Amino acid sequence: MSRGEMKSKKWLVWILLVSVFFLGGCASAPQTGTPSSATQAEEQKTSTPVSPTTQPGQTPGKEALTAKEAVALAEVEAKKALGEEADVVTIHGEQEGTTADGKATNWDILFANPEGKTLYVTIESGGITQTRSTHSDAILTEASGGKWIDSVQAAQVAQANGGSSFKHTVANPSVNYFLGELAEIAWSGDKKAGVIGEEDLRPAWRVSYDNQVHFYVDAISGEFIAKGSYENKP
């Protein structure tokens, strides 16, 4: 083999070695650039936050309570301010919407003690938002110590006696619950129309739909008393 041929052969081997080295380095280098569609999908799957679900009929951020649940919260403050003998005078609950299950997000509860000192407690969305003293009132003596039925039972009686067929037509429907002496919590037009006696002071619930119709329920026995209407003019 001539000297020129040997030189050419060396150059050919050198070129082959360089090519192998270059190709091997490219194969082992980390991949850069745009990931595949499968990789993008996987990244989206793991980084997308899961949204909390809201059950039908629930309002996010608002906790609805029964009257007894609300009183259990409020009476802690009432007994601090008025003593252990503090008890309920009146209760008012309001629930926005058409749900009539006896629960409400807003409750106003008036407590009093035997000396006539009072405390008014407001509960909104499961927590106490305000307490203040107000005028003197007597407790619901016949229903003292929580002997009154809960708002859930009162709502069921109202539903069974016409409430279930009521059609809400106003822009902002609501259901209200009132506990107190019957003649004191009754709609004045119902008293004038003779639906409720002016001197009937037994503990009672008034369940009102859109303040258009009123269902009165005995707060101790749970018996239905009467149905009133806003159309009964005072």
ROSE-61318 format. One record per atom (N, C-alpha, C): x, y, z. Coordinates in steps of 0.02 Angstrom, whole numbers, plus 50000, padded with zeros to 5 digits. Layout:
# residues N
XYZ/...
This chain:
# residues 234
500434994150000/500005000050000/500455006150000/500265010849957/500675016849951/500575021450010/501035026150016/500995030850072/500385035250067/500185036950005/499575041149995/498945037550015/498925030949999/498335027050016/498255026350091/498815025450127/498795024850200/498535031250231/498765036850203/498535043250230/497785044250221/497525042250163/496805042950150/496395038450196/496665032550209/496305027850252/496275030450324/496825033750347/496825036650415/496285042150421/496245046150368/495735051550370/495025048650372/494915043250335/494255040150335/494085037350404/494535034150439/494415031450506/494275037150555/494655042450547/494555048250592/493855051350584/493645051850522/492975054650510/492435050150539/492515043650533/492015038950560/491985039350636/492565039950669/492585040550742/492235046850767/492365052350732/492045058750750/491295058350741/491075055050687/490345054350674/490005050350729/490315044650749/490025040450802/489975044250867/490505047950883/490505051850946/489955057150946/489875060550890/489375065850885/488665063150892/488535057650855/487865054650858/487705051850927/488195049050961/488085046451029/487935051851078/488275057651070/488145063251115/487445065951106/487215066451045/486535068851032/486005064351061/486135057751059/485645052951084/485575053351159/486135054751194/486115054851267/485955061651296/485955066951255/485825073751281/485095074351302/484925078451353/484225079351374/483825082651320/483175080651315/482745083451263/482515090351283/482485094851235/482245101551246/481715103151194/481375108951204/480875110951156/480175109451180/479695109251136/478985108351152/478845101151169/478525099751228/478375092851246/477825090051203/477765083451203/477255080251163/476565081851190/476045080451150/475355081751172/475175077551232/475445071451237/475295067151295/475585070151358/476205073051352/476515076251411/476125082351432/475885086451384/475495092351400/474855090351435/474525085151412/473895082951443/474005080751514/474555077251527/474705074851594/474845080651641/475225085851615/475365091651657/474725095351674/474265096051626/473635099451639/473225095551690/473245088951685/472855084751730/473065085651803/473715086151814/473975086551882/473965093551910/473945098751867/473985105551892/473305108951896/472775106151867/472115109151870/471805108251938/471615113751974/471315113052041/470625109952037/470435106352089/469775103252093/469305108052126/468755109852092/468275114552120/467835111052170/467685114352228/467235111252277/466535110752249/466185105552266/465505104652243/465015107352293/464455110052268/463925112652310/463305108352301/463045105852355/462455101452351/461845105552330/461365102352296/460755105952275/460405109152336/460185115452327/459835118952381/460285122552429/460945121552425/461395124852470/461625131552442/461745136352485/462015142752466/462725143152492/463225143652447/463925143752469/464045149252521/464385147552575/464565152452626/464025153952677/463455150752672/462915151952720/462705145452753/462675145552819/462485139652856/461785140652885/461325136252867/460645136652892/460575132552956/460235135353006/460135132053070/459395131553086/459205126753128/458535126653155/458505131553213/457905132953237/457825137653293/458185135153355/458125128853370/458445126153430/459215126353424/459475125253364/460195125753354/460425132953364/460025137653339/460205144753346/460175146853419/459665144653455/459595146353526/460175143453567/460385137453550/460945134353585/461575138553580/461675141853523/462245146253515/462145152753554/461545155553547/461415162253575/461355162253651/461095156853680/460975156953752/461615156953793/462165155053763/462815155553799/462955162753816/462845167253767/462945174353779/462405177253824/461795174753815/461235177253856/461335175753930/461575169753945/461675167854015/462275171454045/462765173154004/463315177254029/463065184154050/462615186954009/462375193754022/461805194154071/461375189054071/460755189454111/460705184354167/461175179654170/461145174554222/460845168054195/460885162954236/460665156254215/459915155754203/459525160254228/458795160054219/458575163454155/459025165854115/458845168954052/458475163854008/457945166153975/457555161753932/457275165653873/456965162053827/456725164953765/456085169053775/456065174853741/455465178953736/455155178153667/455565179553616/455345178753546/455925176253504/455745173053448/456245170753399/455985172453330/456435174953289/456255176253219/456815173753174/456635169653125/457125167053077/456905168553007/457385170152964/457235171552894/457695167652848/457385164352799/457765160552750/457585163052680/458085165652644/457955167852576/457865161752530/457415162452482/457275156952436/456615153652451/456515147852423/455875144352429/455905138152473/456495136652501/456555130852545/456165132052609/455745127252628/455325127952688/455435122052734/456075120852754/456235115152795/456325116852869/456165122952887/456225124952958/456905127652977/457355128252929/458015130952943/458075137952914/458525141952942/458625148752918/459345150852928/459585155252886/460275157752893/460305163752939/459745167152950/459725173052994/459215172053050/459445172853112/459005172253169/459085178253217/458535180653242/458535185853294/458175182953355/458515182853412/458235179653472/458255184553530/457675185453561/457635189853619/457585185653682/458045186953729/458055183553794/457875188553849/457615185853904/457485189953963/457595185754025/457705189054082/457745185554146/457175187754191/457075184654248/456505186354291/456485193554313/457055196954312/457075204054332/456885208754275/456755205954216/456565210154160/457145212654118/457755210654133/458315212654091/458325208254029/458525211253973/458475207653910/459125207953870/459175203353823/459735203353776/459475200953709/459635204753657/459435203153589/460035200553552/459995194453525/460565191253492/460395189853419/460845191953375/460765190753304/461275185553280/461035180553244/461465175253217/461395175253141/461965175453108/461965175253035/462465169953011/462225165552968/462655160452938/463045156452989/462725154653044/463025150153093/463445153553147/463455160153150/463845163553201/463495169653228/463655171553291/463365177453322/463685183653293/463285188353269/463545194453240/463405200553282/462915200153327/462745206053367/462365204053430/462495207453485/462095206853546/461965213853572/461365215053595/461205221653623/460625221153672/460605225653719/460055225853767/459475229653735/458875227953757/458285231253729/457765232053784/457145233253765/456625234553814/456445228253853/456115229153909/455945223553953/455365219453925/455435212953929/454905208453906/454895202253950/454325198953951/454255192853990/454425186753948/454715181753979/454875175553943/454245171753926/454305166853881/453755162453864/453675157353921/453325159253973/453295155154034/453065148054020/452525147253981/452245140653969/452725136253929/453185139353892/453655135553851/454365136553875/454455138653937/455125139953963/455535133453965/456185134353964/456625128553965/456635124653901/456445127853846/456465124553781/455905119553770/455325120553802/454775115753793/454385116953729/454625121353686/454305122753622/454585118153568/454165116653518/454385112453462/454875116453419/455315112953386/455805116253344/455475118953280/455815123553247/455555126453185/455455121253130/455825115853133/455755110553084/455055107453088/454835106053150/454165103253159/453625108253138/453725114653155/453245119853136/453195120353060/453755119753026/453765120052953/453395114152923/453465108352953/453125102352928/452365103052935/452145105952990/451425106953000/451165111952949/451545117252937/451345122252887/451295119152818/451775115052800/451775111752735/451175107252727/451005103752781/450445098952778/449765102352777/449745108852792/449105112352795/449055118052744/449365116952687/449295121652632/449945124652608/450475124252648/451105127252628/451415124052566/451315117552558/451625114052502/451345116152434/450735119052434/450425121152371/450515128552357/450865132052401/450955139252392/451435140552333/451265145252291/451675146952233/452015153752245/452685153752245/453055159952254/453055163852188/452845170152192/452805174252132/453225180652137/453505182052195/453895188252203/454615187252179/454965192752167/455645192452142/456135189552193/456015190952256/456465188652310/456065184552360/455925178152346/455525174052392/455885172752458/455485171452509/455775169952575/455275166152617/455535162852669/455115159452718/455335161952787/454855164152827/455005166952893/454685162752948/455035162453005/454795158653063/454785163253124/454215163653158/454135167853217/453895163553275/454215164153332/453985160753393/453865166053446/453275165653478/453105170353531/452395169253553/452125174053590/451425173653609/451005174853547/450505170553536/450145170353473/449885177253452/449525180753495/449235187153477/449765192453464/450365191353490/450915196153480/451265195153413/451315189053391/451675187653328/451215187353268/450555187153279/450075186453223/450045192853182/449925191953118/449815197553072/449185201253095/449235207953100/448685211953127/448045211053088/448095209953022/447495208852982/447155202353000/447545197253019/447245190853039/446865191553105/447115195853149/446755197053212/446115200953200/446165205853156/445565209853141/445025205553107/445255200753065/444785196453030/444525190853074/444785190153134/444555184953180/444895178253169/445405178053127/445765171753117/446135169953181/446415174953215/446765174153278/446445178653331/446325175853390/446015179653443/446485184953472/446225190753485/446615196353512/446935194653580/446625190253618/446865188653685/447195181853690/447305178653634/447615171953633/448365172653639/448635171353699/449345172453712/449735165853722/449465160453698/449835154153703/450465154353659/450995150853677/451595150653635/451425147453567/451645150753514/451475148253447/452015150153397/452005146353343/452425147853285/451995150953231/452275155753196/451975158453135/452475157153079/452265153253029/452685151852971/452405155752912/452795160352884/452545164652831/452935163552766/452565163252712/452865162552645/452805169352609/453375172352595/453405178852561/452985184152598/452835183052661/452395187452700/451715188252667/451525183152628/450875183252594/450365178752630/450585172852650/450145168352688/450495166452752/450095165252805/450375163752871/450045157552899/450465153052925/450215146852955/450395147053029/449885146553072/449985146953144/449965139953174/450475138553216/450555131853244/450665132453319/450315128453359/450415128353432/451125126153446/451515130253482/452225128853492/452355123453544/451845121253581/451945115953630/451665109353605/451055109353580/450745103153557/450915101553485/451095106553445/451225105453375/450595105253332/450025106853361/449395106653324/449335112853279/449025111853221/448885117353175/448325121653204/448425128353203/447935132853231/447505136053176/447815139353129/447445142853077/447905145153021/447595146752965/447965149652908/447725156852898/448195161452894/448025168452883/448295170752815/448155177052800/448365179752735/448495187152740/448965189652701/449115196752698/448515200552670/448075197052635/447475200352607/446985202352662/447065199752722/446655201952779/446925208752801/446605214052782/446855220752796/446755222652869/447275225852898/447225227952969/446745233752978/
